[in-house]
Amino acid sequence: MVNHYRDTLTKDNTSQGLFPNAIKSEEELHDLVAFFGWTAWASAAERPNQDYTYTNNWPAEANVDNKPTADLMVWSALSLIALVGGTGLMFAIYGRWSRTIGWHGEEAPVLDFRQPDEVRLTPRRRRPGCSSLLFWCCSCYKLLWVLLPSTTVWSSQASSGLIWGSLSPTPSPEHGTCSSPSSGLLRRSWQAVSLSPRSLPAKSRRNRGC
C-alpha cells in the first residue's frame, strides 16, 4: 500500500485529478496510509461475537460482504420519520397558536403608499439608456457570480485545462504589496480557479501573503 500511494501522491502525477506532489514527506505518507488501512479494517472486520463490522457494515461493499443490517434500516426509517414528522408538528403548532407563542414585536406603522402615476420622474430617470445599462450590468454580474464558483469547483477536480493563473491581475511592486483590499480579493478569486500552484505567475506567488 505504501508503494502504491507513494507513486500516486508523492510524484508529479495528475492522472487521478490530484495536485502533483500532494504529499511532501515519508512521514506524512506513512500516516496517511495508516489512516487508510485502519479505516478499511474497521469497516470490514466483524465485531467479536457479532455478524456486523465496527462501522455497522458501512460503507456497503459486496467484496467484503458489507450489507445493511436490519437495525440500520429500522433506525434510518425512524430517524427520517422523526425528522419529517417533527418538522410538520412544529409548523402545525406554530400555525395554530402563532399569536400566543413566541416573541412578538410592536405592530409596524402603516406605510403611505403612493400610486405609480403620482411619482414624478426626474430627467435622469426618463433616459432609457440608464435602465438598459443597469440591466446589462446586473446580468453580467449575475453571470460572473454563477460561473466563478462553478469553475472553481470544476478546476479542483479536473487534471488539466486552461491556465487561468496567468490572467490574474497582480499589482506591480512599485505600487506596494496590495494596492487595495478589493484588488487583493479579486486577485485571490482569480487564483482560486487555477488548476495548480504551478500555474500562478512568479510575482503572484511572491505576493501570496498579502
HELIX and SHEET records of a PDB file:
HELIX    1   1 VAL A    2  LEU A    9  1                                   8    
HELIX    2   2 GLU A   26  ALA A   44  1                                  19    
HELIX    3   3 ALA A   62  VAL A   64  5                                   3    
HELIX    4   4 ALA A   70  TRP A   97  1                                  28    
HELIX    5   5 PRO A  116  GLU A  118  5                                   3    
HELIX    6   6 PRO A  123  ARG A  126  1                                   4    
HELIX    7   7 PRO A  128  GLN A  157  1                                  30    
HELIX    8   8 TRP A  164  LEU A  167  5                                   4    
HELIX    9   9 PRO A  173  HIS A  175  5                                   3    
HELIX   10  10 PRO A  181  ALA A  192  1                                  12    
HELIX   11  11 PRO A  197  SER A  199  5                                   3    
HELIX   12  12 ALA A  202  ARG A  206  1                                   5    
END                                                                             
